[in-house]
């Protein structure tokens, strides 16, 4: 975590120093606003999750670890910590997963870079073939089309993440309702720490989906939306 102080400098370095000194409230106070202001650092989100875990706030720790996992899907530390935290929870539905299976391995940005490489490779092969005026265009065209396909998949993955963001129930059980109204019939109470996909938002209510496929409406304030 020390390297973050060098990368981001003051005042974030104050949060790093507070974390190392065991002053968790101060560490959270400094780091959390940076995360919600759009700092695209998986390490920062991971460390914020660690701070909440040390404070005993499992739901928020899970939320920030999920945020870190979107940027570092192959991180053994993130996945290990999530597994430990989930084991300490009781009566929560299965966690909502990534929109696509490949996002458990790559981020949309990483897949986009791979696609760009294949487009460049295909273009280079076509240029080389044109200069030689011999050979088949098929390899160059094939690599180029494959690169474009990966790029399209990457954009769709990014869009899916934005369209169905994640949220975690915090502070207390959240009441699952049949419609976006406090007067609607209640279906169930979802325990803190539940990881949900947000399908839609209507007037302060969120239509959410569990990892088991169950859907219902929750009050927006009952959850912490996982920052992207």
C-alpha angles and dihedrals in degrees: 000000000000092000089065090067089057094044098048104022127197133018090022089052086064088061091049091050091047091052092050090048092051095249093136098169090056092045091052092044091057102037103040098064090050091054093051091045089065106266101167095211120128090191092056092050090047092052091048088054089051090052092053091045090055088050089055095247101132098173094056091042089055092048094054093042088053088051090051091047092058088062097033106032093161095051109126090197093057094045092045093051092048090052092050093048093047091052089059093054125090132210097000123142121245110288119259108252135214115296090247131024093237090062088072086070108025137028118231088250092054092048089049090055091051089051091050090053092054092047089052091046092050091048091049091052092050091049091049091049092049091052092049092041090214139084132050127306090210099093093049094045091045095051091044094051091046090053092050090049091053090048092053091049090050092052091048090050092051090048092050091052090051094043096049108028122182127251134184126212109241140184097011146354113306119221114235112215136190095233139013096273136093087227094057121104117273122234108182145336116247115211124233113274095040111143112218139179114232109226101174143350125221124173100324094325128103127211102219136185128207125217086259091060097252114144133199145136125273133181107259093232092061093073140052110226112228107244116235 
